[in-house]
Amino acid sequence: MASISCSGESNSYHEPDISDYTILANFDTITAKNIFVSKAFSVSGGNLQGCATFNNIFFQFYDGNTIIHMYNLTTHEYLGKIMPEGTSSTTHCNNADFGIEYYAAEDEFPLLYLEEKSSYHKTRVYRIYQDEEGQYAAMLVQTLNFTELSQGCTTNNDIENGYMYVIYWKDNVKYGNKMYIPTFKEEETKISLKEKTLEKITITGTKVRQDATIHNRKLFQLHGYGGQGELVVTDLEAHKEVGTIDLTTYIGGMEPEGICWYDDHLLFSVSGGQVYHLYFVEDNEI
């Protein structure tokens, strides 16, 4: 069995020792005392960007979508790489999310949503499938174009409830427009936020935004670069910030990049290639 590292080093998966803590299944507020962080595994460095999980599979993305690395989080096995079809330098992959719709009934994974570069207001939708030789591949099948935006946006899917949040800056304020995840079509889909928005919320955090993920109606948004990373948690139902956590102590001068929910905790990756576990626990004195 291969190591869950693809960095070329002997670097096995680390199970976190959280036996002394009680994991919070839900919370209304959090502080630095409510997190437990430990190293998980390493991925290849370089132009590291967002990450995502589906079931027990972890996906790490890179700028330009030139390669996707896959890992099995149950067996701790590196599964190999995907060389996406229709690769484009405009696909930054800063933000990565799976959706709820499948391209074909036999597919193992639902559709994947990747951010364009910050100067665009589009999200690319990919199908991950196995080709005739049994190798994983990624095919571009749809582009979501948010026509009323004049600058870049990210999209985050609340797959538990079927919603998409389109997050963008306007007049120095960060907003999240809630809409239903668009129905799949094999064409560019022009979307009017004015017509599709169900509700609009304000997202806090002033640093450069990175990847984000949604779980249990909460948005977990990474911000910052150059070692100044933070995690901002927003309650999407109550429309309020739950807490902001400084990650500087843990990331050692690296830039926070990808974040996703797995099982009962978060996984987040940094520019140097390290992936961390992040649990929310009762009163953890750091």
N, C-alpha and C positions, 0 to 999 in steps of 0.2 A: 504494500500500500504506500502510495506517495505521501510525503509530508504535505501539510496544508500550506506550505510556503512555496512561492514560485520565485523567490528572490535569489536563488542560487546558493543559499546558506542552509546549514542544518538548523532548522528553526521549527520545532514542532508546536502543535496547538497547545495553549495553556487553558486549563479549566480554572475559572475563578474560585477562590475559597471564600464563599459568602455565608458559611455555616453559622457565623456569629451574628448575622443580621436578619432582620425580617423584611422581606421584599414588599414594597407597597404596590398593591394591585391598582390603586387609584389614589389621587391626591388633589387637593385644591390649591396648595401652596408647596413650594420646595425651596430649600436653601442649599448651600454647599455641604451642610451636614447631612443631607438626604441623598447623597450619591456615593456609590462604590464603583471605582474604576480600576480595571486591571488589563494587562496586555492579553491579546487573544492569539494573533498570528501575523505573519507578514505577507505582503503582496509585492509585486514588482513596482519599483518607483517610477520616476519620470513624470509625465503630465497626468498624474492621478486626479480624478474628479469624483463624481458621485458613485454611490453603491446602492444595491437593492437586494432584497431576499424574496424568494417565493418558496413556501414550505421550508425545506432544510437546505436550499441551495443559495449560496452567496455569490453575487455578481459584482465585480469591480470594473468600473468604466474609466476611460481615458479621453483626453481632449482629441477631437477629430473623429472619435469612434472608430479608431483604426484596429482596436483589439478589445476583447472582453475576456477577463479571466473568471473561471467558475470554480467553486469549492463546495464540497459536501460538508455541512456543519455537523452532521451526525457521525459520519465515519472519519471525519477530519482528513479527508482525501482531496487533493487537488485534481479537478476533473478535466482540466485542459483549457484551451482558449477558443474563442470564436473570432473569426475574421469576417466582420459584417460586409454584406453586399451593399452597394450603393453608398459607400463611405463618402462623407463630405466634411471638409474642413470647417463648415459652418455649424456642425453638430458638436457643441462644446461638452455636453454630458455633465455639466455642473450639477444638474438635478436629474435624478433617475427614479422612476416609479413604475411598478406594474399596475395594470388596470384590472377590470373584471371580465372583459369580453375576450373570447378566443377566436382566432382567425379561422381555425378548422377544429372540428370536434375531436380529432385525434391528437391535437397539440398538447404537450405537457405543461406549457406555460401560457398564461394570458398575454395580451398585448403589452408591450413595453413602451414607456413614454420617456423621451430624452429631450433635454433642453437644447435649443439653438444657442448661438453666441449672444452676448449681452446686448448687441446692437440690433437684434432681431426680436420679433414678438411672435415666435412660432414654437411649436413643440412637434418633434418627429415621433412617429409611432412605428414600432418594429415588431415583426413576428420572429420569435425564436423557435426553431424547429430542427428536426434531424433530417439531413439530406439522404440521398440514396445510399451513401456509404456509411450511414449511421453516425455521422459527425454533426455536432451542433452548428447551426448557421443562423444569421440574422438578416432579415429582408425588410427594407423600408416599404411600408404599405400605405402610409397616410401621413399628411402634414396638417396640423391644426394651426390655422392662421387667425390670430385675434386682431381683427381689422382696425379696431378703434384705438389701439395702443400705438404710441409714437416711439416707444423704446422697448427694451427687452423685458421679458417676463419669465417666470417659472411656473410650472404646474405641479401640483401635488394631489394625488388621488387618495381619497378616503374610501378604501375598498370595502370597509365594513358597512358603509351606508350608501355607496354608489355615487359619491360626490367628487367633483374636481374643484380645487381652489386655484384660481389664476392670480398669482402674486406679482405685483409690479409697483414701481415708484411713480408718484405723481405729485408735483409741487412739494417735494421733499418729504412726502409722507408715503409709507409703504402700506398698500392695501391688499386684501384678499377677497376676490369675487367668487362666491360659491355658486356652482352650477352642477347640473348632472353631467357625468362623464359622457362625452359625445358618442353617439352610435358609430360603430366602425363603418367606413366606406373606403374603397381603394382609390382615393383621389384626394386632392387638396380640399380641405373643408374650411371655408371662411365662416368665422364665428363672431357674431355681434354680442359683446358683453351686455350691452343695453337690453337686448332681447332675452338673453339666456340667464342673467344673474338672478339668483334667488334671494341672496342677501350679501351685504358688503361689510367687511370688518377691517379694522386697523391692526396691522402687524407691528409690534415693537422691535427694537434693535436698530442701531445706527451704523454698525460696522458693515463691511462688505459681506453680502450674503453668499452662503455656500449651499450645500445640499440640505434638504429637509425631508421629513417623513411624518405621516399621520398615523396615530394609533389611539383608540378609545376616545375619539373626538378631540384629541390634542395634537397641535402642530409642534414638532420638535425641529427647530431651525438653527443650523450652524451659522455663525458669523465670524468674520475676522480673517486675518492672514499674518504671516511672519511671526508666528508664536503667540499672537494676541487673540486666540480663539475663545469663543463663548457659545453657550447653548441657551437659546431663548425658547421657553415653553409657553404656548398660547392655548387657552381653552377656547375652542372654536364654537362651543355651544353657549358659553357664558360671555363670550367676546371680551376676554380679559387675559392679561399676562399672569401666568402661574408663578414664574420665577426665571431669573437669569443666572446661569452658572458659569463662572470663569474656568476655562479648561487649561489655562496657561501652565499650571503646575504639572499637568499630565503629558502635554504634547511636546515639551522640550524644544521649543523654538520652531516647530513645524507648523504648517498651515493646515487647519481643519478642512477636510474635503467632503467625504461621503458619510451618510448616516442612514440607518434603516432599523426597523424593529424586527427582532427575532425572538420567538418564544415568549419570554417574560422580561426582556430587557432590550436595550439599544446596542447596536454595533456601530462604531464610527471609525473612519480611516483618516490618516493624515498624510501630508505630502511625501514624507520619507518612506511610506509603505507600511507603517505599523497600523494594525487594526486593534481596537480596544473594545472590551465589554464595558457597558455603563448601566448599572442597576440603580433603581430608586429604592432607598431603604429608610428605615426608621432611625433618626438621630445618629448618623455616623460622624463621629469626630475625626476630621482628617488630620 
